[in-house]
Amino acid sequence: MATYTRNSKPGAVLVGSHVKKTTEQLEDLLQAPGVVGVEVEVEQLLESAAQRNTLLEQVLQRVYAVHQEGKTPVIYTSRQELPLRMCRRGSTLAYSSQRC
């Protein structure tokens, strides 16, 4: 990853896709020196707004800490699939892990 730095400072990598090839590439990337994985537990994003905000704040703090160490944070979503239902809420469509 050091080859891809700007002014010798690390950046960040975001991985959101959840397919076999991406998971394999992510596993390889996480073995690289100077790289630290920061997993976002997608299931927790489906909880209350307060819990979601807490999770996102924790992820952000971890990313800042990794960056301060001079390493590259790799932010990725958890690898499990979640069964979601499409629900209509008034005139809006939304996804839910619970009953509509």
BELNORKA-V325212 format. One record per run of one state. SS is the DSSP state (a for helix, b for strand, c for the rest). FROM is the first residue (numbers start at 1). LEN is the number of residues. If there is no record, write none. Layout:
ss=SS from=FROM len=LEN
ss=SS from=FROM len=LEN
This chain:
ss=c from=1 len=1
ss=a from=2 len=3
ss=c from=5 len=1
ss=b from=6 len=1
ss=c from=7 len=2
ss=b from=9 len=1
ss=c from=10 len=2
ss=b from=12 len=4
ss=c from=16 len=4
ss=a from=20 len=10
ss=c from=30 len=5
ss=b from=35 len=6
ss=c from=41 len=1
ss=a from=42 len=4
ss=c from=46 len=3
ss=a from=49 len=20
ss=c from=69 len=3
ss=b from=72 len=6
ss=c from=78 len=7
ss=b from=85 len=5
ss=c from=90 len=2
ss=b from=92 len=5
ss=c from=97 len=4
